[in-house]
Amino acid sequence: MLLSIALMVILGFTLSGLFTRLKLPGLLGMMITGILLGPFVLNLISPDILNISKDLREIALIVILIRAGLSLDIRDLKKVGRPAILMCFIPATVEIILVVLLAPVFFQISYIEAAIMGTVLAAVSPAVVVPRMIKLIDSGYGKEKSIPQLILAGASVDDIYVIILFTAFMGMYDGANFDSIQLLNVPLSILVGLLTGVIGGLILVRIFKKIHMRDTIKVLIILSTAFLLITLEVFLKGFIPMSGLLGVMALGITLLERYEILAQRIMHKFSKIWVGAELLLFILVGAAVDIRYLAHTGISSIAIICIALIGRVVAVNLSLMKTPLTLKERLFCSVAYMPKATVQAAIGAIPLTHGVTSGNLILTIAVLSIMITAPLGAIGIDRLHPKLLKKAD
């Protein structure tokens, strides 16, 4: 295991630095590191690490969402209003509908398999989007119209919405009945997640104000509370739906609202943690990529990803109608809503392991969508934000 960790860190940071010098996102170097060291190429990552890969990726995702919450000022979000809500649901819904309509034609699969494929494809990657939006908030780009906050909030809820639909469609494939109660699980999961996150945040604020402790200890307590929220989601499953990830984000927002001075200090600590978490996340995502499937990917797979992306861009612009955003700002929002990685890596293989007939195809398209959209979105955000967004004085 020690050799694997050493190789991951050294090669990961080396390739990340090389890509950065080439004006490309460093995450590409990390993903390539994972592909090279992973079980389908050199097989130099210890099975002990791969066995807990899902848990390690989830920890990295928790770090991202805590950072997002600590950066998301509710006052800025209130300025956005209706578009923020629409961005949570409309782009993903349009993308899923397009895949449901086109996948049976392209691949001769059933509509329920197409629905599963659509939900795998439709989620935005918080691992790509969140750190970049936080950077824009810190630098002042789009601040006047709260554009980074809009994207941050929309992308976070978008993932929850898509994962709930994915679970529902998998249940339909396995023979479970689909009824209106499953649709009600979407808003209920969001509300319960927000409520538990806020309650957790209020309790932590009270503790931190009453008991003096080092900021490092506070960071560990916040992380542990976030882990408890994720565990609570699993515990409540079958009784009441809850989005643990949204609860984690609400935890960070509550800390910012009720104890801003501490939140600003803690934010710097989590920025340092993210350096290692980002490396771990994208290397493990790359390690999950079986390049043998990519060799069998036809033009139809690329076509359906591109058509779904076009539908997403149109839906983003529909969500932003009757807003003060300029054409350039709407173009930026469209680009920022493109990248996919984390959710696709997390759920892309589930249909295959559950015996879905087109499981290999769904996994292949999930992997291909990561390879196409993650760099496209990351490069687009990094290169276009100075040209498309106004920087606050």
C-alpha positions in Angstrom: 0.0 0.0 0.0 2.8 2.4 0.8 4.3 2.0 -2.6 0.9 2.6 -4.2 0.5 5.8 -2.2 4.0 7.0 -3.1 3.4 6.4 -6.8 0.0 8.1 -6.7 1.3 11.2 -5.0 4.5 11.6 -7.0 3.1 10.8 -10.4 -0.2 12.5 -9.7 1.4 15.9 -8.8 4.0 15.6 -11.5 1.4 15.1 -14.3 -0.9 17.7 -12.7 1.9 20.2 -12.7 2.8 19.3 -16.3 -0.7 19.8 -17.5 -1.0 23.1 -15.6 2.1 24.4 -17.3 0.5 23.5 -20.6 -2.5 25.6 -19.6 -4.7 22.5 -19.2 -6.6 21.5 -16.0 -4.4 19.6 -13.6 -7.2 17.1 -12.9 -6.5 15.6 -16.4 -3.0 14.6 -15.2 -4.5 13.1 -12.0 -7.0 11.1 -14.0 -4.3 9.9 -16.4 -2.3 8.9 -13.3 -5.2 6.8 -12.1 -5.6 5.1 -15.5 -1.9 4.3 -15.8 -1.5 3.0 -12.2 -5.0 1.4 -12.2 -5.9 -2.3 -12.5 -6.5 -2.1 -16.3 -3.0 -0.9 -17.2 0.0 -1.2 -14.9 -2.0 -2.5 -11.9 0.2 -0.7 -9.3 -2.5 0.5 -7.0 -2.9 -1.8 -4.0 -6.2 -3.8 -3.8 -6.5 -2.6 -0.3 -6.9 1.0 -1.7 -9.2 0.0 -4.5 -11.4 -1.9 -2.1 -12.1 1.3 -0.2 -12.0 3.5 -3.3 -15.7 4.4 -3.0 -15.4 5.5 0.6 -12.3 7.6 -0.2 -14.0 9.3 -3.1 -17.0 10.0 -0.8 -14.7 11.6 1.7 -13.2 13.9 -1.0 -16.8 14.8 -2.1 -17.6 15.7 1.5 -14.6 18.0 1.7 -15.8 19.7 -1.5 -19.3 20.2 -0.2 -18.2 21.6 3.1 -16.0 24.1 1.2 -19.0 24.9 -1.0 -21.2 25.6 2.1 -18.6 27.7 3.8 -18.4 29.8 0.6 -22.2 30.1 -0.2 -23.6 33.2 1.4 -27.4 32.9 1.6 -27.8 36.7 1.0 -26.1 36.3 -2.4 -28.2 33.3 -3.2 -31.4 35.2 -2.3 -30.5 37.7 -5.0 -30.6 35.0 -7.6 -34.0 33.6 -6.6 -36.0 31.6 -9.2 -33.2 30.8 -11.6 -31.3 29.0 -8.9 -34.3 26.6 -8.3 -34.7 26.0 -12.0 -31.1 25.3 -12.5 -31.4 22.5 -10.0 -33.9 20.5 -12.1 -34.5 21.6 -15.7 -31.0 21.0 -17.3 -30.8 17.5 -15.8 -34.4 16.7 -16.8 -34.0 17.8 -20.4 -30.8 15.7 -20.7 -32.5 12.6 -19.3 -35.5 13.0 -21.6 -33.2 13.3 -24.7 -31.3 10.1 -23.7 -34.6 8.3 -23.1 -35.8 9.3 -26.6 -32.6 8.6 -28.5 -30.8 5.7 -26.7 -33.4 3.1 -27.8 -32.9 4.2 -31.4 -29.1 4.3 -31.3 -28.5 1.2 -29.2 -31.7 -0.9 -29.4 -32.2 -0.9 -25.7 -35.4 -0.6 -23.6 -36.7 2.7 -22.4 -36.1 1.9 -18.8 -32.4 1.1 -19.6 -32.3 4.4 -21.5 -33.7 6.1 -18.4 -31.0 4.6 -16.3 -28.4 5.7 -18.8 -29.8 9.2 -18.8 -29.6 9.6 -15.0 -26.0 8.3 -15.1 -25.1 10.9 -17.7 -27.1 13.9 -16.4 -25.3 14.8 -13.1 -22.9 17.8 -13.0 -19.5 17.1 -11.3 -19.1 18.9 -8.0 -15.4 17.9 -8.0 -14.8 20.0 -11.1 -17.4 22.8 -10.6 -17.3 23.6 -6.8 -13.5 24.4 -6.4 -13.7 26.6 -9.5 -16.8 28.5 -8.3 -15.2 29.0 -4.9 -12.1 30.5 -6.6 -14.4 32.8 -8.6 -16.2 33.9 -5.5 -12.8 34.7 -3.8 -11.6 36.6 -6.8 -14.8 38.6 -7.4 -15.8 37.4 -10.8 -19.5 37.4 -11.4 -20.0 38.8 -7.8 -22.5 41.6 -8.8 -25.1 39.1 -10.1 -24.0 36.1 -7.8 -23.2 33.9 -10.8 -20.8 31.5 -9.0 -23.3 31.1 -6.2 -26.1 30.3 -8.7 -24.0 27.6 -10.3 -22.7 26.3 -7.0 -26.2 25.8 -5.5 -27.7 24.5 -8.8 -25.0 21.9 -9.4 -25.1 20.6 -5.8 -28.9 20.0 -5.8 -28.7 18.7 -9.4 -26.6 15.7 -8.3 -29.1 14.8 -5.5 -32.0 15.0 -7.9 -30.3 12.8 -10.5 -29.2 10.2 -7.9 -32.7 9.9 -6.5 -34.1 9.3 -10.1 -31.3 6.8 -10.8 -32.3 4.8 -7.7 -36.0 4.9 -8.8 -35.3 3.7 -12.3 -33.0 0.9 -11.0 -35.9 -0.1 -8.8 -38.2 -0.2 -11.8 -35.7 -2.4 -13.7 -35.5 -4.8 -10.8 -39.3 -5.2 -10.8 -40.3 -2.7 -8.1 -43.4 -0.6 -8.8 -42.9 3.0 -9.5 -45.5 5.3 -8.0 -46.0 9.0 -7.1 -44.5 8.5 -3.6 -41.1 7.9 -5.3 -41.5 11.2 -7.0 -42.3 12.9 -3.7 -39.0 11.5 -2.4 -37.1 14.1 -4.4 -38.3 17.3 -2.5 -38.6 15.4 0.8 -35.0 14.2 0.5 -33.9 17.7 -0.1 -35.9 19.2 2.8 -34.8 16.5 5.3 -31.2 16.9 4.2 -31.3 20.7 4.6 -33.0 20.4 8.0 -30.5 18.0 9.5 -27.6 20.0 8.1 -28.9 23.2 9.6 -29.5 21.5 13.0 -26.0 20.0 13.0 -24.6 23.4 12.1 -26.4 25.2 14.9 -25.3 22.6 17.5 -21.6 23.0 16.3 -21.8 26.8 16.5 -23.1 26.6 20.1 -20.3 24.2 21.0 -17.6 26.3 19.3 -18.8 29.5 21.1 -19.0 27.8 24.5 -15.8 25.7 24.4 -12.4 27.0 23.4 -10.4 24.7 21.1 -7.9 24.9 18.3 -9.2 25.4 14.7 -7.6 22.1 13.7 -9.8 20.3 16.2 -12.8 22.2 15.0 -12.1 21.0 11.4 -11.9 17.4 12.6 -15.2 17.8 14.5 -16.9 19.4 11.4 -15.6 16.5 9.2 -16.8 13.9 11.7 -20.3 15.6 11.9 -20.4 15.5 8.1 -19.6 11.7 8.2 -22.5 11.3 10.6 -24.9 13.0 8.3 -23.9 10.6 5.4 -24.3 7.7 7.8 -27.7 9.0 8.9 -28.9 8.9 5.3 -28.0 5.2 5.1 -29.6 4.5 8.5 -32.9 6.3 7.6 -33.1 4.6 4.2 -36.3 2.7 4.0 -38.0 5.0 6.6 -37.6 8.5 5.3 -35.5 9.8 2.3 -32.7 12.1 3.1 -29.9 13.7 1.2 -26.8 13.4 3.3 -24.6 15.3 0.8 -27.0 18.3 0.8 -27.0 18.1 4.6 -23.2 18.5 4.6 -23.5 21.6 2.4 -26.2 23.0 4.7 -23.9 22.4 7.6 -21.2 24.6 6.0 -23.8 27.3 5.1 -25.1 27.4 8.7 -21.5 27.9 10.1 -21.0 30.8 7.7 -24.3 32.4 8.6 -24.1 32.0 12.4 -20.3 32.2 13.0 -18.7 34.0 10.0 -15.4 34.8 11.6 -14.8 31.1 12.3 -16.1 30.0 8.9 -13.5 32.3 7.2 -10.7 30.7 9.2 -11.9 27.2 8.8 -12.2 27.7 5.0 -8.5 28.1 4.7 -8.0 24.8 6.5 -10.3 23.0 4.2 -8.6 24.6 1.2 -5.4 22.8 2.3 -7.2 19.5 2.9 -8.6 19.8 -0.6 -5.1 19.6 -2.2 -4.8 16.0 -1.1 -8.5 15.2 -1.4 -8.5 16.4 -5.1 -5.5 14.2 -5.9 -7.1 11.2 -4.3 -10.5 11.7 -5.9 -9.3 12.0 -9.5 -6.7 9.3 -9.4 -9.3 6.9 -8.1 -11.8 8.0 -10.7 -9.1 7.4 -13.3 -8.4 4.0 -11.8 -12.0 3.0 -12.3 -11.7 3.6 -16.1 -11.4 0.4 -18.1 -9.8 1.5 -21.3 -10.8 -1.7 -23.0 -14.4 -0.5 -23.1 -13.3 2.8 -24.7 -11.8 0.9 -27.6 -15.2 -0.5 -28.4 -17.0 2.8 -28.2 -18.7 3.8 -31.4 -19.6 7.1 -32.9 -23.2 6.6 -31.5 -21.9 6.9 -27.9 -20.1 10.1 -28.7 -23.1 11.4 -30.5 -25.5 10.8 -27.7 -23.2 12.5 -25.2 -22.9 15.6 -27.5 -26.6 15.7 -28.1 -27.3 15.5 -24.4 -24.8 18.3 -23.8 -26.6 20.5 -26.4 -29.9 19.8 -24.7 -28.3 20.8 -21.3 -27.0 24.1 -22.7 -30.5 24.9 -24.1 -32.1 24.1 -20.8 -29.6 26.2 -18.8 -30.5 29.2 -21.1 -34.2 28.4 -20.5 -33.7 28.5 -16.8 -32.0 31.9 -17.0 -34.8 33.5 -19.1 -36.0 36.9 -17.7 -32.9 37.4 -15.6 -30.5 40.3 -15.8 -27.6 38.1 -17.1 -26.0 39.1 -20.3 -25.5 36.7 -23.3 -21.8 36.3 -22.2 -22.8 35.4 -18.6 -25.4 32.9 -19.8 -22.7 31.3 -22.1 -20.5 31.0 -19.0 -23.2 29.3 -17.0 -23.8 26.9 -19.9 -20.1 26.0 -20.0 -19.9 25.6 -16.2 -22.8 23.1 -16.3 -21.0 20.8 -18.7 -18.4 18.8 -16.7 -19.1 15.3 -15.4 -16.9 13.1 -13.3 -17.7 12.3 -9.7 -21.3 11.0 -9.9 -20.6 9.1 -13.1 -17.6 7.4 -11.5 -19.7 6.6 -8.4 -22.8 5.1 -10.1 -21.7 4.2 -13.6 -20.8 0.6 -12.8 -23.9 -0.1 -10.6 -26.2 -1.1 -13.6 -23.5 -3.6 -14.7 -23.1 -5.1 -11.2 -26.9 -5.4 -10.8 -27.3 -7.3 -14.0 -28.7 -4.6 -16.3 -28.5 -6.0 -19.9 -26.9 -2.8 -21.2 -24.7 -2.4 -18.1 -21.4 -2.5 -20.1 -22.7 0.1 -22.5 -23.9 2.4 -19.7 -20.5 2.1 -18.0 -18.6 2.8 -21.3 -20.7 5.9 -22.0 -20.3 7.1 -18.4 -16.5 6.8 -18.7 -16.5 8.5 -22.1 -18.6 11.4 -20.8 -16.0 11.9 -18.1 -13.1 11.9 -20.6 -14.9 14.4 -22.9 -16.8 16.8 -20.5 -14.5 17.0 -17.5 -11.6 18.6 -19.4 -14.0 20.5 -21.7 -15.8 22.1 -18.7 -12.7 22.7 -16.6 -10.8 24.3 -19.5 -13.9 26.4 -20.4 -14.4 27.7 -16.9 -10.7 28.5 -16.4 -10.2 30.1 -19.8 -13.5 31.9 -20.3 -14.3 33.4 -16.9 -12.1 36.5 -17.4 -13.7 37.2 -20.8 -17.3 36.4 -19.9 -17.7 37.6 -16.3 -17.3 41.0 -14.9 -14.9 41.3 -12.0 -16.0 43.3 -8.9 -13.9 46.2 -7.8 
